Amino acid sequence: MQEQLAKIQKDKNGKFDVLFCGFPIETHDDDYFPPLEEDIASILADDVNFAINNIDNPGKRDSLVFCVLSTLHHTRPGSVCGDHKCKMNRYELSVDITNLIQRDHCFRISPNPKFAIPQRRANYPVVDFLDGDWVDLPVSPIYVSEETDDESADWGRIPQRTIEKFTDILNGFSRAQRYSVTLISDMFNDFSVSLTTLLIAKLVSPEDYFLASLIFRYYKTSDRLTKKEKLERDDFIPRMNNLLKALDSEGIKALI
């Protein structure tokens, strides 16, 4: 029987508080969440309980829903985020797609056929979405900055028309969705901001995203997972699905 340390409790105004070990749950900045609508409160409690019961050395901050709601709470106009690690645009929570996409593994396929075949299979959602605007650039550890004007560096940059297709998606995202792109991308060392954007847009499944992260980050050549990789997958996918449910909930709109 899994321990249910997080529970919801209705307040006198019809909203719901999330209690953790019997006390109101605190944000990453050690103050309290505002009362929430029942749907988003239930998703937060469920995700915190999953993290506590299924992750080594767990804490409520292992809940992706917790991370997003806590960040939204501390990035509203007039709020101040005390977390020294905060690196987002305070109110827009924007994604630096123009720069991040330059190092995107989905546009830099290995020249070695052993690795290229699974990589091309893993990045199919990106190729399919771009519908002719996908490019395959040389694999290089060198980061080409946005300010580079030298024409000799053009071979290493993602075309603007390609970037604009992802910009269009991000512009249609809520603040919660844009921050989720940053959060998940950071979890996987920014291996592909394009694939992460499609994940939040529900154009790629959490299962396929996780496998792609293994293929691109560790040059995995098989769809078969090791025992450790299966555990990592089973930790990530339920939390990711909870996050996607939270992003679609009515209750999150009050925080956006």
PyMOL commands that set and color helices and strands:
alter all, ss='L'
color gray80, all
select helices_A, chain A and resi 38-54+60-62+64-73+97-103+105-107+113-122+124-130+151-156+160-171+175-187+193-200+206-218+227-248+251-254
alter helices_A, ss='H'
color red, helices_A
select strands_A, chain A and resi 6-10+16-20+23-24
alter strands_A, ss='S'
color yellow, strands_A
deselect
rebuild
show_as cartoon
